[in-house]
Amino acid sequence: MNRDTICVQGGYTPGNGEPRQIPIIQSTTFKYATSEDMGRLFDLEADGYFYSRLQNPTCDMVAKKICELEGGTAAMLTSSGQAANFFALFNLCEAGDHIVASSTIYGGTFNLISVTMKKMGITATFVDPLCSEEELDAAFRPNTKVVFGETIANPALTVLDIEKFAKAAHAHGVPLIVDNTFPTPVNCRPFEWGADIVTHSTTKYMDGHGAVLGGAIVDGGKFDWMAHADKFPGLCTPDESYHGITYAERFGKEGAFITKATAQLMRDFGSMQSPMNAYMLNLGLESLHVRMQRHCANGMAVAKFLEAHPKVAYVNYCGLESSPYHALAEKYLPNGSCGVVSFGLAGGREAASTFMKELKLAAIETHVADARTCCLNPASSTHRQMNDEQLAAAGVPAELVRMSCGLESSEDLIADIAQALDKI
């Protein structure tokens, strides 16, 4: 089916007399007639549910829709996008391993990799997304297990050259994980460009209404784990904590990654998305293809206005011909990127502070990709844990403002921006 149709009807097909909308299975546990019936579930020999910390029917229906949208083979929901990225990375890495990642990723994910996972014995090398193939190749080590990047980085809005990063990852026998939150599968499907695993903060455009937190992981089903068995013992050797199952042998390329993440990581960390959140997420998904068009149109209109304003030093939006990422955007995002625009004010930190205070329509929030326009100065909020050098390396200097253009009239958005700029 076309992606537009999948947004509306994917993941769930009701039978005769069954609910037209996906049912909310708001239950922690599920009943079985015999211990043997339940035992087959614990042995992963039968399909079904026994405890919602691991799997829930409502969540699986929505995960299936996202999987269909991305063109993957298996998917799971998590409690947040941060949980999705942690699970995706930790599913492959353990103490002593190494990650190669784009340097301009979201500050929370940067912190996850550079600080928290470092405490777990997992190191990382961060590379400029515009690095040469030689520079990217030099970042790998014998213990590198995965490469990570964002299709469109938050909030730097750099565009990842997915093919370049996938080629480098595969040359070293490791998969590429791409966080596809900002473009969503409506505007880009990373699997078509060589990515192996895709993650999402479903809190953003997929929900689209600032209502429910959530995350998702999708497996493209093409990476051959057994061909690199020495690198991935967690997938390619028996898991003694789960009946000695070897995931890559039992579930193959198509299902090993998500099965391990569910049976092992969700079991132990429990970052499950609730059935109610999944239900509300699905309501957002049903209009995703329509909303993304408006978000992108508003983003482009605002970016063009800002680019022409004398009090604006620069604008980051890959749809603009002046953007260094414009060529990559035309390749990977021909139908539009997202509604998020970032820009630097000529007056620096003080000008950014004044601008934020004077906004009337755009709300100051630690959020993006909402139906309502919201705005943030990352250096004083989401990225405040970084020093000036780290801020510059991450593409979020002190004067930077991130604006997430909602579904309002573009004329009203521009009028609000104009009056705030006038006060500087």
VEXDREN-2710 file (C-alpha; in Angstrom, 1 decimal):
% VEXDREN-2710
k/r/px/py/pz
1/MET/0.0/0.0/0.0
2/ASN/0.9/3.6/-0.5
3/ARG/2.4/5.2/2.7
4/ASP/-0.7/7.5/2.9
5/THR/-3.0/4.5/3.1
6/ILE/-0.7/2.8/5.6
7/CYS/-1.0/5.8/7.9
8/VAL/-4.8/5.4/8.0
9/GLN/-5.2/1.6/7.8
10/GLY/-1.9/-0.1/8.5
11/GLY/-1.2/-2.4/11.4
12/TYR/-4.7/-3.6/12.1
13/THR/-7.5/-5.1/10.0
14/PRO/-10.7/-5.8/11.9
15/GLY/-12.6/-9.0/11.4
16/ASN/-16.4/-9.4/11.1
17/GLY/-18.0/-7.6/14.0
18/GLU/-14.7/-6.5/15.5
19/PRO/-13.9/-2.9/16.5
20/ARG/-13.1/-0.5/13.6
21/GLN/-10.5/1.3/15.7
22/ILE/-7.7/-0.6/17.4
23/PRO/-8.8/-1.9/20.8
24/ILE/-7.1/-0.7/23.9
25/ILE/-6.0/-3.9/25.8
26/GLN/-5.5/-2.2/29.1
27/SER/-4.4/-5.3/31.0
28/THR/-1.1/-6.2/32.8
29/THR/-1.6/-10.0/32.4
30/PHE/-3.2/-12.6/30.2
31/LYS/-4.9/-15.8/31.1
32/TYR/-4.0/-19.3/29.9
33/ALA/-5.7/-22.7/30.4
34/THR/-2.5/-24.6/31.3
35/SER/1.0/-23.9/32.4
36/GLU/2.2/-25.7/29.2
37/ASP/0.4/-23.1/27.1
38/MET/2.1/-20.3/28.9
39/GLY/5.4/-22.2/28.9
40/ARG/5.5/-22.2/25.1
41/LEU/5.3/-18.4/25.2
42/PHE/8.2/-18.2/27.6
43/ASP/10.2/-20.5/25.3
44/LEU/9.4/-18.2/22.3
45/GLU/7.8/-21.2/20.6
46/ALA/4.4/-19.7/20.2
47/ASP/2.9/-16.3/19.6
48/GLY/0.9/-14.6/22.3
49/TYR/1.0/-12.4/25.4
50/PHE/1.6/-13.1/29.1
51/TYR/2.7/-9.8/30.6
52/SER/2.5/-6.3/29.2
53/ARG/5.9/-5.3/30.3
54/LEU/7.2/-7.3/27.4
55/GLN/4.4/-7.1/24.8
56/ASN/0.9/-5.9/24.6
57/PRO/-1.6/-6.4/21.7
58/THR/-2.4/-2.7/21.3
59/CYS/1.3/-1.7/21.3
60/ASP/2.0/-4.5/18.7
61/MET/-0.7/-3.2/16.4
62/VAL/0.8/0.3/16.4
63/ALA/4.3/-1.0/16.1
64/LYS/3.2/-3.1/13.0
65/LYS/1.9/0.1/11.4
66/ILE/5.2/1.9/12.0
67/CYS/7.0/-1.1/10.7
68/GLU/4.9/-1.1/7.5
69/LEU/5.5/2.7/7.1
70/GLU/9.3/2.3/7.3
71/GLY/9.3/-0.9/5.2
72/GLY/10.9/-3.0/7.9
73/THR/10.4/-6.6/9.1
74/ALA/9.9/-6.2/12.8
75/ALA/9.2/-3.4/15.3
76/MET/8.6/-2.6/18.9
77/LEU/7.4/0.4/20.9
78/THR/9.2/1.9/23.9
79/SER/8.2/4.4/26.6
80/SER/10.1/7.3/24.9
81/GLY/12.5/8.0/22.0
82/GLN/15.4/8.1/24.4
83/ALA/14.5/4.5/25.5
84/ALA/14.3/3.5/21.8
85/ASN/17.8/4.8/21.1
86/PHE/19.3/3.2/24.3
87/PHE/17.7/-0.1/23.5
88/ALA/18.8/-0.1/19.9
89/LEU/22.4/0.7/20.9
90/PHE/22.6/-1.5/24.0
91/ASN/21.1/-4.4/22.0
92/LEU/24.4/-4.5/20.2
93/CYS/27.0/-3.1/22.6
94/GLU/28.4/-4.2/25.9
95/ALA/31.3/-3.1/28.1
96/GLY/34.5/-2.8/26.0
97/ASP/32.7/-1.9/22.8
98/HIS/32.8/1.3/20.7
99/ILE/30.2/3.4/18.8
100/VAL/30.8/5.7/15.9
101/ALA/28.2/8.5/15.9
102/SER/27.4/11.8/14.2
103/SER/28.5/14.7/16.3
104/THR/25.3/16.8/15.7
105/ILE/22.8/14.4/17.2
106/TYR/20.2/15.5/19.7
107/GLY/21.8/16.7/23.0
108/GLY/20.0/14.0/25.1
109/THR/21.3/11.2/22.8
110/PHE/24.8/12.8/22.8
111/ASN/24.7/12.7/26.6
112/LEU/23.4/9.1/26.6
113/ILE/26.3/7.9/24.4
114/SER/29.1/10.2/25.7
115/VAL/28.4/10.1/29.4
116/THR/25.9/7.4/30.5
117/MET/27.0/4.6/28.2
118/LYS/30.6/5.5/28.8
119/LYS/30.0/4.7/32.5
120/MET/28.8/1.3/31.3
121/GLY/32.2/0.7/29.6
122/ILE/31.1/1.7/26.0
123/THR/33.1/4.4/24.3
124/ALA/32.3/6.5/21.3
125/THR/33.9/8.6/18.6
126/PHE/31.8/11.5/17.2
127/VAL/32.3/12.6/13.6
128/ASP/31.2/15.6/11.6
129/PRO/28.3/14.5/9.4
130/LEU/30.0/16.3/6.5
131/CYS/33.3/14.4/7.1
132/SER/35.0/12.8/4.2
133/GLU/34.8/9.0/3.6
134/GLU/38.5/8.8/4.8
135/GLU/37.7/10.7/8.0
136/LEU/34.7/8.5/8.7
137/ASP/36.7/5.4/8.1
138/ALA/39.4/6.5/10.5
139/ALA/36.8/6.7/13.3
140/PHE/36.3/3.0/13.4
141/ARG/38.1/0.7/15.8
142/PRO/38.4/-3.1/16.0
143/ASN/35.8/-3.0/18.8
144/THR/33.3/-0.8/16.9
145/LYS/29.8/-2.4/17.0
146/VAL/27.5/0.2/15.5
147/VAL/27.2/3.5/13.7
148/PHE/24.5/6.0/14.8
149/GLY/23.1/9.2/13.2
150/GLU/19.9/11.2/12.7
151/THR/18.3/11.7/9.3
152/ILE/17.8/15.4/10.3
153/ALA/19.6/16.3/13.5
154/ASN/17.8/17.9/16.4
155/PRO/18.2/20.9/16.6
156/ALA/21.2/21.5/14.3
157/LEU/19.1/20.3/11.3
158/THR/22.1/18.7/9.6
159/VAL/21.2/16.1/7.0
160/LEU/22.9/12.7/7.3
161/ASP/24.4/11.3/4.1
162/ILE/22.8/7.9/4.9
163/GLU/24.5/6.1/2.0
164/LYS/27.9/7.3/3.0
165/PHE/27.5/6.2/6.6
166/ALA/25.9/2.9/5.6
167/LYS/28.7/2.1/3.3
168/ALA/31.3/2.8/6.0
169/ALA/29.4/0.8/8.6
170/HIS/29.0/-2.2/6.3
171/ALA/32.7/-2.1/5.2
172/HIS/33.5/-2.6/8.9
173/GLY/30.9/-5.3/9.4
174/VAL/28.5/-3.3/11.6
175/PRO/25.0/-1.9/11.2
176/LEU/23.8/1.7/10.8
177/ILE/21.1/2.9/13.2
178/VAL/19.3/6.0/12.0
179/ASP/17.0/8.1/14.1
180/ASN/14.3/9.1/11.6
181/THR/12.1/11.2/14.0
182/PHE/12.1/14.5/12.1
183/PRO/11.3/13.5/8.5
184/THR/9.2/10.5/9.6
185/PRO/8.7/7.7/7.0
186/VAL/6.4/10.0/5.1
187/ASN/9.4/12.0/3.9
188/CYS/12.3/9.5/4.2
189/ARG/12.7/5.8/4.6
190/PRO/16.3/5.2/5.6
191/PHE/16.2/1.5/4.8
192/GLU/16.0/2.4/1.2
193/TRP/19.4/4.1/1.5
194/GLY/21.2/1.3/3.4
195/ALA/20.3/1.8/7.1
196/ASP/19.8/-1.3/9.1
197/ILE/17.8/-0.2/12.2
198/VAL/15.5/2.9/12.4
199/THR/14.4/4.6/15.6
200/HIS/11.8/7.2/16.4
201/SER/10.7/9.5/19.1
202/THR/7.0/8.9/18.4
203/THR/6.4/11.8/20.9
204/LYS/7.1/14.1/18.0
205/TYR/5.4/14.2/14.6
206/MET/3.9/10.7/14.8
207/ASP/1.8/11.7/17.8
208/GLY/1.9/15.3/16.6
209/HIS/-0.3/16.8/19.3
210/GLY/2.0/16.9/22.4
211/ALA/-0.2/14.3/24.1
212/VAL/1.8/11.1/24.7
213/LEU/5.5/10.1/25.1
214/GLY/6.7/7.2/23.1
215/GLY/9.4/5.6/21.0
216/ALA/9.8/3.0/18.4
217/ILE/12.5/0.7/17.0
218/VAL/12.2/-0.9/13.5
219/ASP/14.5/-3.6/12.0
220/GLY/15.1/-3.5/8.3
221/GLY/15.7/-7.3/8.4
222/LYS/18.8/-7.2/6.0
223/PHE/21.8/-7.2/8.3
224/ASP/23.4/-10.7/8.4
225/TRP/24.2/-11.1/12.1
226/MET/25.6/-14.6/11.7
227/ALA/28.1/-13.4/9.0
228/HIS/29.6/-11.2/11.7
229/ALA/29.0/-13.6/14.7
230/ASP/32.3/-12.7/16.4
231/LYS/31.1/-9.0/16.7
232/PHE/27.6/-9.8/18.0
233/PRO/27.8/-12.6/20.6
234/GLY/24.5/-11.3/22.2
235/LEU/22.7/-12.2/19.0
236/CYS/24.8/-15.1/17.7
237/THR/25.6/-17.1/20.9
238/PRO/23.1/-18.7/23.4
239/ASP/21.4/-16.4/25.8
240/GLU/21.6/-18.3/29.1
241/SER/19.2/-15.8/30.7
242/TYR/16.6/-16.9/28.2
243/HIS/16.7/-20.7/27.9
244/GLY/19.9/-20.7/25.8
245/ILE/18.2/-19.2/22.7
246/THR/20.5/-18.0/19.9
247/TYR/18.4/-15.2/18.5
248/ALA/20.0/-15.0/15.1
249/GLU/19.6/-18.7/14.5
250/ARG/16.1/-19.0/15.8
251/PHE/14.6/-15.8/14.3
252/GLY/17.0/-15.0/11.4
253/LYS/17.9/-11.6/9.9
254/GLU/14.2/-10.5/9.9
255/GLY/13.4/-11.0/13.6
256/ALA/16.5/-11.5/15.7
257/PHE/17.2/-7.9/16.7
258/ILE/13.6/-7.0/17.9
259/THR/13.1/-10.4/19.6
260/LYS/16.3/-9.9/21.6
261/ALA/15.4/-6.3/22.5
262/THR/12.0/-7.5/23.7
263/ALA/12.9/-10.7/25.5
264/GLN/16.1/-9.4/27.1
265/LEU/16.1/-5.6/27.3
266/MET/12.4/-4.9/27.8
267/ARG/12.4/-7.7/30.3
268/ASP/15.2/-6.2/32.3
269/PHE/14.6/-2.4/31.8
270/GLY/10.9/-2.3/31.4
271/SER/10.6/0.8/29.3
272/MET/7.3/-0.2/27.8
273/GLN/4.9/2.1/26.1
274/SER/1.4/2.0/27.7
275/PRO/-1.5/0.7/25.7
276/MET/-3.3/4.0/26.1
277/ASN/-0.3/5.9/24.8
278/ALA/-0.1/3.5/21.8
279/TYR/-3.8/4.1/21.1
280/MET/-3.4/7.8/21.1
281/LEU/-0.2/7.5/19.0
282/ASN/-2.2/5.6/16.4
283/LEU/-4.7/8.5/16.2
284/GLY/-1.8/10.8/15.3
285/LEU/-0.4/8.3/12.8
286/GLU/-3.7/8.4/10.9
287/SER/-3.2/12.0/9.9
288/LEU/0.6/12.0/9.7
289/HIS/0.8/12.1/5.9
290/VAL/-1.5/15.1/5.8
291/ARG/0.1/17.0/8.7
292/MET/3.7/16.6/7.4
293/GLN/2.8/18.5/4.2
294/ARG/1.6/21.5/6.3
295/HIS/4.5/21.4/8.7
296/CYS/7.0/21.4/5.8
297/ALA/5.2/24.3/4.0
298/ASN/5.1/26.4/7.1
299/GLY/8.8/25.6/7.8
300/MET/9.8/26.7/4.4
301/ALA/7.8/29.9/4.6
302/VAL/9.3/30.9/7.9
303/ALA/12.8/29.9/6.8
304/LYS/12.6/32.2/3.7
305/PHE/11.3/35.1/5.9
306/LEU/14.1/34.7/8.4
307/GLU/16.8/34.4/5.7
308/ALA/15.8/37.8/4.4
309/HIS/15.7/39.6/7.8
310/PRO/18.6/41.9/8.7
311/LYS/18.6/40.8/12.4
312/VAL/19.1/37.2/11.6
313/ALA/22.7/36.1/11.1
314/TYR/22.0/32.7/9.6
315/VAL/19.2/30.1/9.0
316/ASN/19.5/26.4/9.2
317/TYR/16.9/24.7/7.0
318/CYS/17.8/22.2/4.3
319/GLY/15.0/23.3/2.0
320/LEU/16.8/26.6/1.4
321/GLU/19.1/26.6/-1.6
322/SER/21.7/28.4/0.6
323/SER/21.9/25.4/3.0
324/PRO/25.0/23.3/2.8
325/TYR/22.7/20.3/3.2
326/HIS/20.4/21.3/0.3
327/ALA/21.9/18.7/-2.1
328/LEU/21.5/16.0/0.5
329/ALA/18.0/17.1/1.1
330/GLU/17.1/16.9/-2.5
331/LYS/18.5/13.4/-2.6
332/TYR/17.0/12.0/0.6
333/LEU/14.0/14.4/1.3
334/PRO/12.6/15.3/-2.1
335/ASN/9.1/15.8/-0.8
336/GLY/10.1/18.0/2.2
337/SER/12.0/17.7/5.4
338/CYS/10.2/18.9/8.5
339/GLY/8.7/22.0/10.1
340/VAL/11.7/22.7/12.4
341/VAL/13.8/25.7/11.6
342/SER/16.8/26.9/13.5
343/PHE/18.4/30.3/13.2
344/GLY/21.0/32.5/14.8
345/LEU/20.4/36.1/15.8
346/ALA/22.9/38.7/14.9
347/GLY/22.8/40.1/18.5
348/GLY/24.0/36.9/20.1
349/ARG/22.7/35.4/23.4
350/GLU/21.1/38.7/24.5
351/ALA/19.2/39.0/21.3
352/ALA/18.0/35.4/21.5
353/SER/16.8/36.1/25.1
354/THR/14.8/39.2/24.0
355/PHE/13.3/37.4/21.0
356/MET/12.1/34.5/23.1
357/LYS/10.5/36.8/25.7
358/GLU/8.6/38.8/23.0
359/LEU/7.0/35.8/21.2
360/LYS/3.1/35.8/21.5
361/LEU/1.9/32.9/19.4
362/ALA/4.9/30.5/19.6
363/ALA/5.2/29.0/23.0
364/ILE/8.6/28.3/24.8
365/GLU/8.7/24.6/25.2
366/THR/11.2/21.7/25.4
367/HIS/9.3/20.1/22.5
368/VAL/9.1/20.0/18.7
369/ALA/6.9/18.6/16.0
370/ASP/3.6/19.6/17.6
371/ALA/0.4/20.9/15.9
372/ARG/1.1/24.1/17.8
373/THR/4.2/26.2/17.1
374/CYS/6.9/26.1/19.8
375/CYS/10.3/27.6/20.3
376/LEU/13.5/27.0/22.2
377/ASN/16.9/28.4/22.8
378/PRO/18.8/25.1/23.2
379/ALA/21.9/26.5/24.9
380/SER/19.9/27.6/27.9
381/SER/17.7/24.5/28.1
382/THR/18.1/21.1/26.4
383/HIS/21.9/21.5/25.7
384/ARG/22.8/23.5/28.9
385/GLN/24.9/20.6/30.1
386/MET/27.4/21.3/27.3
387/ASN/30.2/23.8/27.4
388/ASP/30.8/26.4/24.6
389/GLU/33.1/24.1/22.6
390/GLN/30.6/21.2/22.8
391/LEU/27.8/23.5/21.8
392/ALA/29.7/24.7/18.8
393/ALA/30.6/21.1/17.8
394/ALA/27.0/20.1/18.1
395/GLY/25.8/23.0/16.0
396/VAL/23.9/24.8/18.7
397/PRO/25.7/28.0/19.7
398/ALA/24.3/30.4/22.2
399/GLU/22.5/32.6/19.7
400/LEU/20.7/29.7/18.1
401/VAL/16.9/29.5/18.3
402/ARG/14.9/26.4/17.3
403/MET/11.4/27.0/16.1
404/SER/9.0/24.1/15.4
405/CYS/6.4/25.4/13.0
406/GLY/3.0/24.0/13.7
407/LEU/-0.2/23.8/11.7
408/GLU/-1.3/27.4/12.1
409/SER/-1.5/30.0/9.3
410/SER/2.0/30.8/8.0
411/GLU/1.0/34.5/7.8
412/ASP/0.3/34.5/11.5
413/LEU/3.6/32.7/12.4
414/ILE/5.6/35.2/10.4
415/ALA/3.8/38.1/11.9
416/ASP/4.6/36.9/15.4
417/ILE/8.3/36.4/14.5
418/ALA/8.4/39.8/12.9
419/GLN/7.1/41.7/15.9
420/ALA/9.5/39.8/18.2
421/LEU/12.4/40.7/16.0
422/ASP/11.3/44.3/16.1
423/LYS/11.8/44.4/19.8
424/ILE/15.5/43.5/19.6
END
